[in-house]
Amino acid sequence: MTGLFGDGHAIALLLFAGFLSNEVWRVLGLVIGGGIDEGSEFLVWVRAVAAAILAGVIAQILISPPGALAAVPDVVRYGAVAVGFAVYLAARKSVFVGVAAGEIVVLAGAWWMG
């Protein structure tokens, strides 16, 4: 099985290591977390920790950008954070929409500024 998909053993290993090993934990989380109330203090805490981790990662990338992002001007990166935060607030605190808007601004700014 070579050619388009490469070596069959490598693909099987990637499927096993990348998909099946993680799927066990996803199913276990679904079984255990299925009965938890979404408004419980525990889940409020979990959401707060997840938001704090996301904010830390964004701050680290903003201050000392890795790889190709270092070539993007500071004004574009900081502007993307401002736009992402504004969209986050406008979209009723949707983290996904805010992050997506910030990414779009970074990509558009990097393209525009060359």
ChimeraX attribute file (.defattr): number of C-alpha atoms within 10 A of each C-alpha:
attribute: neighborCount
match mode: 1-to-1
recipient: residues
	/A:1	9
	/A:2	8
	/A:3	7
	/A:4	6
	/A:5	9
	/A:6	10
	/A:7	11
	/A:8	12
	/A:9	11
	/A:10	11
	/A:11	13
	/A:12	11
	/A:13	11
	/A:14	12
	/A:15	12
	/A:16	13
	/A:17	11
	/A:18	11
	/A:19	11
	/A:20	12
	/A:21	11
	/A:22	11
	/A:23	12
	/A:24	11
	/A:25	11
	/A:26	12
	/A:27	11
	/A:28	11
	/A:29	11
	/A:30	11
	/A:31	10
	/A:32	10
	/A:33	12
	/A:34	10
	/A:35	8
	/A:36	10
	/A:37	10
	/A:38	11
	/A:39	8
	/A:40	9
	/A:41	10
	/A:42	12
	/A:43	14
	/A:44	12
	/A:45	11
	/A:46	11
	/A:47	12
	/A:48	12
	/A:49	12
	/A:50	12
	/A:51	13
	/A:52	12
	/A:53	12
	/A:54	14
	/A:55	12
	/A:56	12
	/A:57	11
	/A:58	14
	/A:59	13
	/A:60	12
	/A:61	14
	/A:62	17
	/A:63	12
	/A:64	10
	/A:65	16
	/A:66	11
	/A:67	7
	/A:68	8
	/A:69	16
	/A:70	14
	/A:71	11
	/A:72	17
	/A:73	14
	/A:74	14
	/A:75	11
	/A:76	19
	/A:77	24
	/A:78	15
	/A:79	15
	/A:80	24
	/A:81	22
	/A:82	16
	/A:83	19
	/A:84	23
	/A:85	20
	/A:86	15
	/A:87	20
	/A:88	20
	/A:89	14
	/A:90	12
	/A:91	13
	/A:92	10
	/A:93	13
	/A:94	13
	/A:95	17
	/A:96	12
	/A:97	18
	/A:98	24
	/A:99	20
	/A:100	14
	/A:101	21
	/A:102	25
	/A:103	17
	/A:104	15
	/A:105	20
	/A:106	22
	/A:107	16
	/A:108	14
	/A:109	18
	/A:110	17
	/A:111	10
	/A:112	9
	/A:113	9
	/A:114	9
